[in-house]
Amino acid sequence: MGHGDAIAPVGDGGYLTTNWSGAVFYVPAQGAVVKLLDTEAFGENAADACFETASQILYLPTFFKNQVKAYRLVK
């Protein structure tokens, strides 16, 4: 995953992780990593992350764009 930045539990035993370049990964309890999002080409490097389990929304601040993006996790 390289250059890890944030980790947040999603409530099913798995985690969301981010790396500084802007990728978001889902790591289930079984450990198989899945890349969910990659914003590096848009210059939206991830500054950190917050996941709200009730709404299944990931809040992802961008490092250079001065924005907070919101993504709903759909299983």
PQR file of N, CA, C, O and H, with PARSE charges and radii, in Angstrom:
ATOM      1  N   MET A   1       0.824  -1.198   0.000 -0.4000 1.5000
ATOM      2  CA  MET A   1       0.000   0.000   0.000 -0.0000 2.0000
ATOM      3  C   MET A   1       0.863   1.254   0.000  0.5500 1.7000
ATOM      4  O   MET A   1       0.420   2.297  -0.482 -0.5500 1.4000
ATOM      5  N   GLY A   2       2.051   1.184   0.514 -0.4000 1.5000
ATOM      6  CA  GLY A   2       3.021   2.268   0.441 -0.0000 2.0000
ATOM      7  C   GLY A   2       2.602   3.603   1.033  0.5500 1.7000
ATOM      8  O   GLY A   2       1.481   4.053   0.797 -0.5500 1.4000
ATOM      9  H   GLY A   2       2.410   0.337   0.906  0.4000 1.0000
ATOM     10  N   HIS A   3       3.459   4.233   1.781 -0.4000 1.5000
ATOM     11  CA  HIS A   3       3.255   5.564   2.346 -0.0000 2.0000
ATOM     12  C   HIS A   3       1.918   5.684   3.094  0.5500 1.7000
ATOM     13  O   HIS A   3       1.159   6.626   2.869 -0.5500 1.4000
ATOM     14  H   HIS A   3       4.370   3.868   1.973  0.4000 1.0000
ATOM     15  N   GLY A   4       1.638   4.729   3.978 -0.4000 1.5000
ATOM     16  CA  GLY A   4       0.387   4.713   4.721 -0.0000 2.0000
ATOM     17  C   GLY A   4       0.160   5.995   5.507  0.5500 1.7000
ATOM     18  O   GLY A   4       1.095   6.601   6.030 -0.5500 1.4000
ATOM     19  H   GLY A   4       2.254   3.963   4.161  0.4000 1.0000
ATOM     20  N   ASP A   5      -1.109   6.395   5.578 -0.4000 1.5000
ATOM     21  CA  ASP A   5      -1.426   7.644   6.264 -0.0000 2.0000
ATOM     22  C   ASP A   5      -2.514   7.462   7.309  0.5500 1.7000
ATOM     23  O   ASP A   5      -2.358   7.935   8.434 -0.5500 1.4000
ATOM     24  H   ASP A   5      -1.869   5.903   5.153  0.4000 1.0000
ATOM     25  N   ALA A   6      -3.608   6.796   6.977 -0.4000 1.5000
ATOM     26  CA  ALA A   6      -4.730   6.678   7.909 -0.0000 2.0000
ATOM     27  C   ALA A   6      -5.225   5.244   7.945  0.5500 1.7000
ATOM     28  O   ALA A   6      -5.027   4.472   7.007 -0.5500 1.4000
ATOM     29  H   ALA A   6      -3.735   6.412   6.062  0.4000 1.0000
ATOM     30  N   ILE A   7      -5.876   4.909   9.052 -0.4000 1.5000
ATOM     31  CA  ILE A   7      -6.527   3.614   9.195 -0.0000 2.0000
ATOM     32  C   ILE A   7      -7.800   3.834   9.990  0.5500 1.7000
ATOM     33  O   ILE A   7      -7.799   4.537  11.001 -0.5500 1.4000
ATOM     34  H   ILE A   7      -6.037   5.537   9.814  0.4000 1.0000
ATOM     35  N   ALA A   8      -8.901   3.221   9.524 -0.4000 1.5000
ATOM     36  CA  ALA A   8     -10.190   3.405  10.190 -0.0000 2.0000
ATOM     37  C   ALA A   8     -10.986   2.103  10.128  0.5500 1.7000
ATOM     38  O   ALA A   8     -11.125   1.521   9.052 -0.5500 1.4000
ATOM     39  H   ALA A   8      -8.903   2.650   8.704  0.4000 1.0000
ATOM     40  N   PRO A   9     -11.505   1.640  11.254 -0.5600 1.5000
ATOM     41  CA  PRO A   9     -12.345   0.438  11.234  0.2800 2.0000
ATOM     42  C   PRO A   9     -13.677   0.718  10.559  0.5500 1.7000
ATOM     43  O   PRO A   9     -14.219   1.817  10.675 -0.5500 1.4000
ATOM     44  N   VAL A  10     -14.212  -0.288   9.847 -0.4000 1.5000
ATOM     45  CA  VAL A  10     -15.484  -0.111   9.156 -0.0000 2.0000
ATOM     46  C   VAL A  10     -16.631  -0.844   9.847  0.5500 1.7000
ATOM     47  O   VAL A  10     -17.774  -0.756   9.398 -0.5500 1.4000
ATOM     48  H   VAL A  10     -13.771  -1.181   9.753  0.4000 1.0000
ATOM     49  N   GLY A  11     -16.348  -1.561  10.922 -0.4000 1.5000
ATOM     50  CA  GLY A  11     -17.398  -2.193  11.707 -0.0000 2.0000
ATOM     51  C   GLY A  11     -17.676  -3.644  11.376  0.5500 1.7000
ATOM     52  O   GLY A  11     -18.513  -4.266  12.029 -0.5500 1.4000
ATOM     53  H   GLY A  11     -15.419  -1.633  11.287  0.4000 1.0000
ATOM     54  N   ASP A  12     -17.009  -4.197  10.393 -0.4000 1.5000
ATOM     55  CA  ASP A  12     -17.214  -5.607  10.044 -0.0000 2.0000
ATOM     56  C   ASP A  12     -15.952  -6.438  10.285  0.5500 1.7000
ATOM     57  O   ASP A  12     -15.829  -7.556   9.784 -0.5500 1.4000
ATOM     58  H   ASP A  12     -16.329  -3.691   9.863  0.4000 1.0000
ATOM     59  N   GLY A  13     -15.029  -5.886  11.049 -0.4000 1.5000
ATOM     60  CA  GLY A  13     -13.753  -6.547  11.277 -0.0000 2.0000
ATOM     61  C   GLY A  13     -12.680  -6.090  10.310  0.5500 1.7000
ATOM     62  O   GLY A  13     -11.505  -6.409  10.487 -0.5500 1.4000
ATOM     63  H   GLY A  13     -15.129  -4.978  11.457  0.4000 1.0000
ATOM     64  N   GLY A  14     -13.069  -5.353   9.301 -0.4000 1.5000
ATOM     65  CA  GLY A  14     -12.127  -4.839   8.316 -0.0000 2.0000
ATOM     66  C   GLY A  14     -11.790  -3.386   8.564  0.5500 1.7000
ATOM     67  O   GLY A  14     -12.339  -2.751   9.465 -0.5500 1.4000
ATOM     68  H   GLY A  14     -14.024  -5.093   9.157  0.4000 1.0000
ATOM     69  N   TYR A  15     -10.882  -2.864   7.757 -0.4000 1.5000
ATOM     70  CA  TYR A  15     -10.402  -1.494   7.898 -0.0000 2.0000
ATOM     71  C   TYR A  15     -10.298  -0.818   6.544  0.5500 1.7000
ATOM     72  O   TYR A  15     -10.105  -1.470   5.518 -0.5500 1.4000
ATOM     73  H   TYR A  15     -10.436  -3.379   7.026  0.4000 1.0000
ATOM     74  N   LEU A  16     -10.430   0.490   6.561 -0.4000 1.5000
ATOM     75  CA  LEU A  16     -10.055   1.308   5.413 -0.0000 2.0000
ATOM     76  C   LEU A  16      -8.702   1.911   5.732  0.5500 1.7000
ATOM     77  O   LEU A  16      -8.469   2.359   6.854 -0.5500 1.4000
ATOM     78  H   LEU A  16     -10.587   1.019   7.395  0.4000 1.0000
ATOM     79  N   THR A  17      -7.825   1.928   4.773 -0.4000 1.5000
ATOM     80  CA  THR A  17      -6.528   2.572   4.937 -0.0000 2.0000
ATOM     81  C   THR A  17      -6.308   3.516   3.765  0.5500 1.7000
ATOM     82  O   THR A  17      -6.880   3.328   2.692 -0.5500 1.4000
ATOM     83  H   THR A  17      -8.014   1.564   3.861  0.4000 1.0000
ATOM     84  N   THR A  18      -5.484   4.520   3.971 -0.4000 1.5000
ATOM     85  CA  THR A  18      -5.130   5.428   2.895 -0.0000 2.0000
ATOM     86  C   THR A  18      -3.620   5.520   2.802  0.5500 1.7000
ATOM     87  O   THR A  18      -2.904   5.208   3.753 -0.5500 1.4000
ATOM     88  H   THR A  18      -5.019   4.672   4.843  0.4000 1.0000
ATOM     89  N   ASN A  19      -3.154   5.947   1.664 -0.4000 1.5000
ATOM     90  CA  ASN A  19      -1.748   6.309   1.567 -0.0000 2.0000
ATOM     91  C   ASN A  19      -1.663   7.760   1.111  0.5500 1.7000
ATOM     92  O   ASN A  19      -2.629   8.318   0.589 -0.5500 1.4000
ATOM     93  H   ASN A  19      -3.736   6.201   0.891  0.4000 1.0000
ATOM     94  N   TRP A  20      -0.520   8.347   1.310 -0.4000 1.5000
ATOM     95  CA  TRP A  20      -0.340   9.772   1.080 -0.0000 2.0000
ATOM     96  C   TRP A  20      -0.592  10.171  -0.362  0.5500 1.7000
ATOM     97  O   TRP A  20      -1.007  11.300  -0.624 -0.5500 1.4000
ATOM     98  H   TRP A  20       0.264   7.894   1.733  0.4000 1.0000
ATOM     99  N   SER A  21      -0.350   9.272  -1.300 -0.4000 1.5000
ATOM    100  CA  SER A  21      -0.519   9.639  -2.714 -0.0000 2.0000
ATOM    101  C   SER A  21      -1.983   9.739  -3.131  0.5500 1.7000
ATOM    102  O   SER A  21      -2.277  10.254  -4.210 -0.5500 1.4000
ATOM    103  H   SER A  21      -0.012   8.355  -1.088  0.4000 1.0000
ATOM    104  N   GLY A  22      -2.913   9.254  -2.292 -0.4000 1.5000
ATOM    105  CA  GLY A  22      -4.324   9.423  -2.591 -0.0000 2.0000
ATOM    106  C   GLY A  22      -5.103   8.141  -2.813  0.5500 1.7000
ATOM    107  O   GLY A  22      -6.241   8.196  -3.279 -0.5500 1.4000
ATOM    108  H   GLY A  22      -2.674   8.836  -1.416  0.4000 1.0000
ATOM    109  N   ALA A  23      -4.535   7.000  -2.500 -0.4000 1.5000
ATOM    110  CA  ALA A  23      -5.251   5.738  -2.680 -0.0000 2.0000
ATOM    111  C   ALA A  23      -5.960   5.343  -1.386  0.5500 1.7000
ATOM    112  O   ALA A  23      -5.483   5.621  -0.285 -0.5500 1.4000
ATOM    113  H   ALA A  23      -3.610   6.956  -2.122  0.4000 1.0000
ATOM    114  N   VAL A  24      -7.116   4.686  -1.547 -0.4000 1.5000
ATOM    115  CA  VAL A  24      -7.881   4.165  -0.420 -0.0000 2.0000
ATOM    116  C   VAL A  24      -8.013   2.660  -0.622  0.5500 1.7000
ATOM    117  O   VAL A  24      -8.341   2.191  -1.712 -0.5500 1.4000
ATOM    118  H   VAL A  24      -7.504   4.460  -2.441  0.4000 1.0000
ATOM    119  N   PHE A  25      -7.752   1.912   0.448 -0.4000 1.5000
ATOM    120  CA  PHE A  25      -7.800   0.455   0.400 -0.0000 2.0000
ATOM    121  C   PHE A  25      -8.762  -0.069   1.447  0.5500 1.7000
ATOM    122  O   PHE A  25      -8.932   0.531   2.508 -0.5500 1.4000
ATOM    123  H   PHE A  25      -7.485   2.292   1.333  0.4000 1.0000
ATOM    124  N   TYR A  26      -9.395  -1.206   1.136 -0.4000 1.5000
ATOM    125  CA  TYR A  26     -10.191  -1.936   2.118 -0.0000 2.0000
ATOM    126  C   TYR A  26      -9.414  -3.192   2.469  0.5500 1.7000
ATOM    127  O   TYR A  26      -8.978  -3.936   1.589 -0.5500 1.4000
ATOM    128  H   TYR A  26      -9.257  -1.693   0.273  0.4000 1.0000
ATOM    129  N   VAL A  27      -9.245  -3.420   3.767 -0.4000 1.5000
ATOM    130  CA  VAL A  27      -8.551  -4.612   4.252 -0.0000 2.0000
ATOM    131  C   VAL A  27      -9.545  -5.394   5.109  0.5500 1.7000
ATOM    132  O   VAL A  27      -9.781  -5.031   6.261 -0.5500 1.4000
ATOM    133  H   VAL A  27      -9.599  -2.816   4.482  0.4000 1.0000
ATOM    134  N   PRO A  28     -10.132  -6.464   4.562 -0.5600 1.5000
ATOM    135  CA  PRO A  28     -11.077  -7.249   5.351  0.2800 2.0000
ATOM    136  C   PRO A  28     -10.356  -8.035   6.442  0.5500 1.7000
ATOM    137  O   PRO A  28      -9.129  -8.136   6.441 -0.5500 1.4000
ATOM    138  N   ALA A  29     -11.122  -8.581   7.359 -0.4000 1.5000
ATOM    139  CA  ALA A  29     -10.543  -9.348   8.459 -0.0000 2.0000
ATOM    140  C   ALA A  29      -9.664 -10.487   7.942  0.5500 1.7000
ATOM    141  O   ALA A  29      -8.708 -10.881   8.610 -0.5500 1.4000
ATOM    142  H   ALA A  29     -12.119  -8.498   7.359  0.4000 1.0000
ATOM    143  N   GLN A  30      -9.978 -11.018   6.758 -0.4000 1.5000
ATOM    144  CA  GLN A  30      -9.179 -12.110   6.179 -0.0000 2.0000
ATOM    145  C   GLN A  30      -7.848 -11.616   5.626  0.5500 1.7000
ATOM    146  O   GLN A  30      -6.945 -12.423   5.404 -0.5500 1.4000
ATOM    147  H   GLN A  30     -10.755 -10.699   6.215  0.4000 1.0000
ATOM    148  N   GLY A  31      -7.701 -10.307   5.397 -0.4000 1.5000
ATOM    149  CA  GLY A  31      -6.426  -9.740   5.025 -0.0000 2.0000
ATOM    150  C   GLY A  31      -6.170  -9.492   3.555  0.5500 1.7000
ATOM    151  O   GLY A  31      -5.082  -9.023   3.221 -0.5500 1.4000
ATOM    152  H   GLY A  31      -8.435  -9.652   5.577  0.4000 1.0000
ATOM    153  N   ALA A  32      -7.097  -9.774   2.651 -0.4000 1.5000
ATOM    154  CA  ALA A  32      -6.876  -9.528   1.223 -0.0000 2.0000
ATOM    155  C   ALA A  32      -7.137  -8.049   0.917  0.5500 1.7000
ATOM    156  O   ALA A  32      -8.262  -7.573   1.072 -0.5500 1.4000
ATOM    157  H   ALA A  32      -7.981 -10.155   2.922  0.4000 1.0000
ATOM    158  N   VAL A  33      -6.125  -7.339   0.492 -0.4000 1.5000
ATOM    159  CA  VAL A  33      -6.219  -5.890   0.263 -0.0000 2.0000
ATOM    160  C   VAL A  33      -6.901  -5.601  -1.074  0.5500 1.7000
ATOM    161  O   VAL A  33      -6.573  -6.207  -2.094 -0.5500 1.4000
ATOM    162  H   VAL A  33      -5.211  -7.725   0.366  0.4000 1.0000
ATOM    163  N   VAL A  34      -7.861  -4.661  -1.054 -0.4000 1.5000
ATOM    164  CA  VAL A  34      -8.569  -4.238  -2.260 -0.0000 2.0000
ATOM    165  C   VAL A  34      -8.440  -2.729  -2.391  0.5500 1.7000
ATOM    166  O   VAL A  34      -8.784  -1.995  -1.464 -0.5500 1.4000
ATOM    167  H   VAL A  34      -8.128  -4.169  -0.225  0.4000 1.0000
ATOM    168  N   LYS A  35      -7.945  -2.257  -3.538 -0.4000 1.5000
ATOM    169  CA  LYS A  35      -7.873  -0.817  -3.781 -0.0000 2.0000
ATOM    170  C   LYS A  35      -9.253  -0.330  -4.206  0.5500 1.7000
ATOM    171  O   LYS A  35      -9.807  -0.800  -5.200 -0.5500 1.4000
ATOM    172  H   LYS A  35      -7.666  -2.853  -4.291  0.4000 1.0000
ATOM    173  N   LEU A  36      -9.807   0.621  -3.440 -0.4000 1.5000
ATOM    174  CA  LEU A  36     -11.135   1.151  -3.729 -0.0000 2.0000
ATOM    175  C   LEU A  36     -11.108   2.441  -4.541  0.5500 1.7000
ATOM    176  O   LEU A  36     -12.029   2.718  -5.308 -0.5500 1.4000
ATOM    177  H   LEU A  36      -9.357   1.002  -2.633  0.4000 1.0000
ATOM    178  N   LEU A  37     -10.052   3.224  -4.369 -0.4000 1.5000
ATOM    179  CA  LEU A  37     -10.007   4.550  -4.971 -0.0000 2.0000
ATOM    180  C   LEU A  37      -8.559   4.967  -5.130  0.5500 1.7000
ATOM    181  O   LEU A  37      -7.717   4.660  -4.286 -0.5500 1.4000
ATOM    182  H   LEU A  37      -9.303   2.998  -3.745  0.4000 1.0000
ATOM    183  N   ASP A  38      -8.269   5.676  -6.227 -0.4000 1.5000
ATOM    184  CA  ASP A  38      -6.927   6.225  -6.419 -0.0000 2.0000
ATOM    185  C   ASP A  38      -7.064   7.598  -7.060  0.5500 1.7000
ATOM    186  O   ASP A  38      -7.432   7.709  -8.229 -0.5500 1.4000
ATOM    187  H   ASP A  38      -8.952   5.926  -6.913  0.4000 1.0000
ATOM    188  N   THR A  39      -6.767   8.643  -6.292 -0.4000 1.5000
ATOM    189  CA  THR A  39      -6.934  10.018  -6.772 -0.0000 2.0000
ATOM    190  C   THR A  39      -5.592  10.679  -7.114  0.5500 1.7000
ATOM    191  O   THR A  39      -5.535  11.892  -7.317 -0.5500 1.4000
ATOM    192  H   THR A  39      -6.468   8.552  -5.342  0.4000 1.0000
ATOM    193  N   GLU A  40      -4.533   9.900  -7.177 -0.4000 1.5000
ATOM    194  CA  GLU A  40      -3.207  10.471  -7.431 -0.0000 2.0000
ATOM    195  C   GLU A  40      -3.161  11.247  -8.748  0.5500 1.7000
ATOM    196  O   GLU A  40      -2.546  12.312  -8.805 -0.5500 1.4000
ATOM    197  H   GLU A  40      -4.580   8.914  -7.012  0.4000 1.0000
ATOM    198  N   ALA A  41      -3.787  10.746  -9.790 -0.4000 1.5000
ATOM    199  CA  ALA A  41      -3.760  11.411 -11.099 -0.0000 2.0000
ATOM    200  C   ALA A  41      -4.427  12.784 -11.061  0.5500 1.7000
ATOM    201  O   ALA A  41      -4.137  13.637 -11.900 -0.5500 1.4000
ATOM    202  H   ALA A  41      -4.286   9.881  -9.743  0.4000 1.0000
ATOM    203  N   PHE A  42      -5.315  13.003 -10.095 -0.4000 1.5000
ATOM    204  CA  PHE A  42      -6.006  14.281  -9.955 -0.0000 2.0000
ATOM    205  C   PHE A  42      -5.283  15.229  -9.000  0.5500 1.7000
ATOM    206  O   PHE A  42      -5.736  16.354  -8.783 -0.5500 1.4000
ATOM    207  H   PHE A  42      -5.551  12.310  -9.413  0.4000 1.0000
ATOM    208  N   GLY A  43      -4.158  14.781  -8.425 -0.4000 1.5000
ATOM    209  CA  GLY A  43      -3.410  15.600  -7.478 -0.0000 2.0000
ATOM    210  C   GLY A  43      -4.125  15.772  -6.151  0.5500 1.7000
ATOM    211  O   GLY A  43      -3.900  16.754  -5.444 -0.5500 1.4000
ATOM    212  H   GLY A  43      -3.791  13.868  -8.601  0.4000 1.0000
ATOM    213  N   GLU A  44      -4.989  14.820  -5.806 -0.4000 1.5000
ATOM    214  CA  GLU A  44      -5.749  14.897  -4.565 -0.0000 2.0000
ATOM    215  C   GLU A  44      -5.155  13.962  -3.515  0.5500 1.7000
ATOM    216  O   GLU A  44      -5.798  13.006  -3.082 -0.5500 1.4000
ATOM    217  H   GLU A  44      -5.172  14.022  -6.380  0.4000 1.0000
ATOM    218  N   ASN A  45      -3.948  14.246  -3.122 -0.4000 1.5000
ATOM    219  CA  ASN A  45      -3.278  13.432  -2.122 -0.0000 2.0000
ATOM    220  C   ASN A  45      -4.080  13.424  -0.826  0.5500 1.7000
ATOM    221  O   ASN A  45      -4.643  14.442  -0.425 -0.5500 1.4000
ATOM    222  H   ASN A  45      -3.425  15.023  -3.473  0.4000 1.0000
ATOM    223  N   ALA A  46      -4.125  12.277  -0.182 -0.4000 1.5000
ATOM    224  CA  ALA A  46      -4.882  12.141   1.065 -0.0000 2.0000
ATOM    225  C   ALA A  46      -4.097  12.734   2.226  0.5500 1.7000
ATOM    226  O   ALA A  46      -2.917  12.430   2.407 -0.5500 1.4000
ATOM    227  H   ALA A  46      -3.667  11.449  -0.507  0.4000 1.0000
ATOM    228  N   ALA A  47      -4.751  13.577   3.008 -0.4000 1.5000
ATOM    229  CA  ALA A  47      -4.108  14.159   4.183 -0.0000 2.0000
ATOM    230  C   ALA A  47      -4.386  13.327   5.429  0.5500 1.7000
ATOM    231  O   ALA A  47      -3.583  13.341   6.362 -0.5500 1.4000
ATOM    232  H   ALA A  47      -5.709  13.823   2.861  0.4000 1.0000
ATOM    233  N   ASP A  48      -5.481  12.617   5.468 -0.4000 1.5000
ATOM    234  CA  ASP A  48      -5.900  11.789   6.592 -0.0000 2.0000
ATOM    235  C   ASP A  48      -7.212  11.145   6.179  0.5500 1.7000
ATOM    236  O   ASP A  48      -7.538  11.136   4.992 -0.5500 1.4000
ATOM    237  H   ASP A  48      -6.133  12.606   4.710  0.4000 1.0000
ATOM    238  N   ALA A  49      -7.975  10.608   7.121 -0.4000 1.5000
ATOM    239  CA  ALA A  49      -9.281  10.033   6.788 -0.0000 2.0000
ATOM    240  C   ALA A  49     -10.101   9.861   8.046  0.5500 1.7000
ATOM    241  O   ALA A  49      -9.569   9.711   9.146 -0.5500 1.4000
ATOM    242  H   ALA A  49      -7.711  10.615   8.085  0.4000 1.0000
ATOM    243  N   CYS A  50     -11.410   9.885   7.857 -0.4000 1.5000
ATOM    244  CA  CYS A  50     -12.352   9.614   8.937 -0.0000 2.0000
ATOM    245  C   CYS A  50     -13.491   8.809   8.340  0.5500 1.7000
ATOM    246  O   CYS A  50     -14.056   9.202   7.319 -0.5500 1.4000
ATOM    247  H   CYS A  50     -11.842  10.006   6.964  0.4000 1.0000
ATOM    248  N   PHE A  51     -13.841   7.683   8.962 -0.4000 1.5000
ATOM    249  CA  PHE A  51     -14.938   6.856   8.465 -0.0000 2.0000
ATOM    250  C   PHE A  51     -16.037   6.820   9.508  0.5500 1.7000
ATOM    251  O   PHE A  51     -15.799   6.492  10.670 -0.5500 1.4000
ATOM    252  H   PHE A  51     -13.382   7.363   9.791  0.4000 1.0000
ATOM    253  N   GLU A  52     -17.252   7.163   9.077 -0.4000 1.5000
ATOM    254  CA  GLU A  52     -18.417   7.138   9.953 -0.0000 2.0000
ATOM    255  C   GLU A  52     -19.186   5.843   9.681  0.5500 1.7000
ATOM    256  O   GLU A  52     -19.779   5.677   8.615 -0.5500 1.4000
ATOM    257  H   GLU A  52     -17.445   7.429   8.132  0.4000 1.0000
ATOM    258  N   THR A  53     -19.171   4.928  10.654 -0.4000 1.5000
ATOM    259  CA  THR A  53     -19.764   3.609  10.426 -0.0000 2.0000
ATOM    260  C   THR A  53     -21.279   3.657  10.243  0.5500 1.7000
ATOM    261  O   THR A  53     -21.817   2.877   9.458 -0.5500 1.4000
ATOM    262  H   THR A  53     -18.689   5.062  11.520  0.4000 1.0000
ATOM    263  N   ALA A  54     -21.980   4.544  10.939 -0.4000 1.5000
ATOM    264  CA  ALA A  54     -23.445   4.599  10.840 -0.0000 2.0000
ATOM    265  C   ALA A  54     -23.902   4.919   9.418  0.5500 1.7000
ATOM    266  O   ALA A  54     -24.837   4.294   8.916 -0.5500 1.4000
ATOM    267  H   ALA A  54     -21.543   5.178  11.577  0.4000 1.0000
ATOM    268  N   SER A  55     -23.262   5.870   8.773 -0.4000 1.5000
ATOM    269  CA  SER A  55     -23.660   6.273   7.415 -0.0000 2.0000
ATOM    270  C   SER A  55     -22.809   5.613   6.332  0.5500 1.7000
ATOM    271  O   SER A  55     -23.114   5.724   5.145 -0.5500 1.4000
ATOM    272  H   SER A  55     -22.503   6.378   9.180  0.4000 1.0000
ATOM    273  N   GLN A  56     -21.731   4.920   6.748 -0.4000 1.5000
ATOM    274  CA  GLN A  56     -20.798   4.287   5.811 -0.0000 2.0000
ATOM    275  C   GLN A  56     -20.146   5.310   4.886  0.5500 1.7000
ATOM    276  O   GLN A  56     -19.934   5.044   3.703 -0.5500 1.4000
ATOM    277  H   GLN A  56     -21.484   4.830   7.713  0.4000 1.0000
ATOM    278  N   ILE A  57     -19.830   6.485   5.437 -0.4000 1.5000
ATOM    279  CA  ILE A  57     -19.201   7.547   4.650 -0.0000 2.0000
ATOM    280  C   ILE A  57     -17.758   7.747   5.088  0.5500 1.7000
ATOM    281  O   ILE A  57     -17.455   7.850   6.277 -0.5500 1.4000
ATOM    282  H   ILE A  57     -20.002   6.700   6.398  0.4000 1.0000
ATOM    283  N   LEU A  58     -16.880   7.798   4.097 -0.4000 1.5000
ATOM    284  CA  LEU A  58     -15.470   8.090   4.315 -0.0000 2.0000
ATOM    285  C   LEU A  58     -15.234   9.552   3.974  0.5500 1.7000
ATOM    286  O   LEU A  58     -15.531   9.994   2.864 -0.5500 1.4000
ATOM    287  H   LEU A  58     -17.126   7.714   3.131  0.4000 1.0000
ATOM    288  N   TYR A  59     -14.701  10.296   4.925 -0.4000 1.5000
ATOM    289  CA  TYR A  59     -14.316  11.692   4.706 -0.0000 2.0000
ATOM    290  C   TYR A  59     -12.815  11.712   4.484  0.5500 1.7000
ATOM    291  O   TYR A  59     -12.046  11.236   5.319 -0.5500 1.4000
ATOM    292  H   TYR A  59     -14.459   9.937   5.827  0.4000 1.0000
ATOM    293  N   LEU A  60     -12.409  12.261   3.361 -0.4000 1.5000
ATOM    294  CA  LEU A  60     -11.010  12.221   2.948 -0.0000 2.0000
ATOM    295  C   LEU A  60     -10.513  13.628   2.626  0.5500 1.7000
ATOM    296  O   LEU A  60     -10.771  14.134   1.535 -0.5500 1.4000
ATOM    297  H   LEU A  60     -13.034  12.647   2.683  0.4000 1.0000
ATOM    298  N   PRO A  61      -9.807  14.265   3.555 -0.5600 1.5000
ATOM    299  CA  PRO A  61      -9.236  15.581   3.255  0.2800 2.0000
ATOM    300  C   PRO A  61      -8.147  15.446   2.189  0.5500 1.7000
ATOM    301  O   PRO A  61      -7.375  14.487   2.196 -0.5500 1.4000
ATOM    302  N   THR A  62      -8.094  16.396   1.292 -0.4000 1.5000
ATOM    303  CA  THR A  62      -7.036  16.409   0.283 -0.0000 2.0000
ATOM    304  C   THR A  62      -5.897  17.298   0.781  0.5500 1.7000
ATOM    305  O   THR A  62      -6.123  18.294   1.469 -0.5500 1.4000
ATOM    306  H   THR A  62      -8.721  17.175   1.286  0.4000 1.0000
ATOM    307  N   PHE A  63      -4.704  16.929   0.431 -0.4000 1.5000
ATOM    308  CA  PHE A  63      -3.535  17.631   0.956 -0.0000 2.0000
ATOM    309  C   PHE A  63      -3.261  18.943   0.212  0.5500 1.7000
ATOM    310  O   PHE A  63      -2.976  19.963   0.840 -0.5500 1.4000
ATOM    311  H   PHE A  63      -4.521  16.119  -0.128  0.4000 1.0000
ATOM    312  N   PHE A  64      -3.343  18.921  -1.101 -0.4000 1.5000
ATOM    313  CA  PHE A  64      -3.006  20.099  -1.884 -0.0000 2.0000
ATOM    314  C   PHE A  64      -4.224  20.874  -2.405  0.5500 1.7000
ATOM    315  O   PHE A  64      -4.087  22.032  -2.801 -0.5500 1.4000
ATOM    316  H   PHE A  64      -3.574  18.093  -1.611  0.4000 1.0000
ATOM    317  N   LYS A  65      -5.397  20.263  -2.411 -0.4000 1.5000
ATOM    318  CA  LYS A  65      -6.586  20.888  -3.001 -0.0000 2.0000
ATOM    319  C   LYS A  65      -7.439  21.644  -1.984  0.5500 1.7000
ATOM    320  O   LYS A  65      -8.406  22.299  -2.372 -0.5500 1.4000
ATOM    321  H   LYS A  65      -5.508  19.322  -2.090  0.4000 1.0000
ATOM    322  N   ASN A  66      -7.106  21.571  -0.692 -0.4000 1.5000
ATOM    323  CA  ASN A  66      -7.863  22.266   0.360 -0.0000 2.0000
ATOM    324  C   ASN A  66      -9.339  21.925   0.326  0.5500 1.7000
ATOM    325  O   ASN A  66     -10.189  22.813   0.396 -0.5500 1.4000
ATOM    326  H   ASN A  66      -6.320  21.039  -0.377  0.4000 1.0000
ATOM    327  N   GLN A  67      -9.645  20.645   0.220 -0.4000 1.5000
ATOM    328  CA  GLN A  67     -11.013  20.157   0.175 -0.0000 2.0000
ATOM    329  C   GLN A  67     -11.158  18.946   1.089  0.5500 1.7000
ATOM    330  O   GLN A  67     -10.170  18.319   1.473 -0.5500 1.4000
ATOM    331  H   GLN A  67      -8.955  19.924   0.163  0.4000 1.0000
ATOM    332  N   VAL A  68     -12.395  18.630   1.427 -0.4000 1.5000
ATOM    333  CA  VAL A  68     -12.711  17.362   2.072 -0.0000 2.0000
ATOM    334  C   VAL A  68     -13.697  16.647   1.160  0.5500 1.7000
ATOM    335  O   VAL A  68     -14.790  17.150   0.901 -0.5500 1.4000
ATOM    336  H   VAL A  68     -13.197  19.139   1.115  0.4000 1.0000
ATOM    337  N   LYS A  69     -13.311  15.488   0.680 -0.4000 1.5000
ATOM    338  CA  LYS A  69     -14.168  14.682  -0.190 -0.0000 2.0000
ATOM    339  C   LYS A  69     -14.915  13.676   0.685  0.5500 1.7000
ATOM    340  O   LYS A  69     -14.398  13.236   1.712 -0.5500 1.4000
ATOM    341  H   LYS A  69     -12.423  15.080   0.890  0.4000 1.0000
ATOM    342  N   ALA A  70     -16.125  13.317   0.277 -0.4000 1.5000
ATOM    343  CA  ALA A  70     -16.927  12.332   0.996 -0.0000 2.0000
ATOM    344  C   ALA A  70     -17.302  11.220   0.027  0.5500 1.7000
ATOM    345  O   ALA A  70     -17.783  11.480  -1.076 -0.5500 1.4000
ATOM    346  H   ALA A  70     -16.545  13.675  -0.557  0.4000 1.0000
ATOM    347  N   TYR A  71     -17.077   9.976   0.448 -0.4000 1.5000
ATOM    348  CA  TYR A  71     -17.381   8.810  -0.357 -0.0000 2.0000
ATOM    349  C   TYR A  71     -18.193   7.826   0.470  0.5500 1.7000
ATOM    350  O   TYR A  71     -17.848   7.557   1.620 -0.5500 1.4000
ATOM    351  H   TYR A  71     -16.687   9.765   1.344  0.4000 1.0000
ATOM    352  N   ARG A  72     -19.266   7.284  -0.098 -0.4000 1.5000
ATOM    353  CA  ARG A  72     -20.068   6.274   0.603 -0.0000 2.0000
ATOM    354  C   ARG A  72     -19.524   4.896   0.246  0.5500 1.7000
ATOM    355  O   ARG A  72     -19.331   4.578  -0.928 -0.5500 1.4000
ATOM    356  H   ARG A  72     -19.546   7.502  -1.033  0.4000 1.0000
ATOM    357  N   LEU A  73     -19.282   4.086   1.266 -0.4000 1.5000
ATOM    358  CA  LEU A  73     -18.815   2.721   1.071 -0.0000 2.0000
ATOM    359  C   LEU A  73     -20.016   1.840   0.745  0.5500 1.7000
ATOM    360  O   LEU A  73     -20.952   1.735   1.538 -0.5500 1.4000
ATOM    361  H   LEU A  73     -19.439   4.344   2.219  0.4000 1.0000
ATOM    362  N   VAL A  74     -19.984   1.215  -0.415 -0.4000 1.5000
ATOM    363  CA  VAL A  74     -21.068   0.341  -0.848 -0.0000 2.0000
ATOM    364  C   VAL A  74     -20.519  -1.073  -0.917  0.5500 1.7000
ATOM    365  O   VAL A  74     -19.519  -1.341  -1.583 -0.5500 1.4000
ATOM    366  H   VAL A  74     -19.224   1.300  -1.059  0.4000 1.0000
ATOM    367  N   LYS A  75     -21.188  -1.959  -0.223 -0.4000 1.5000
ATOM    368  CA  LYS A  75     -20.698  -3.358  -0.196 -0.0000 2.0000
ATOM    369  C   LYS A  75     -21.441  -4.207  -1.172  0.5500 1.7000
ATOM    370  O   LYS A  75     -21.166  -5.401  -1.286 -0.5500 1.4000
ATOM    371  H   LYS A  75     -22.000  -1.742   0.318  0.4000 1.0000
TER
END
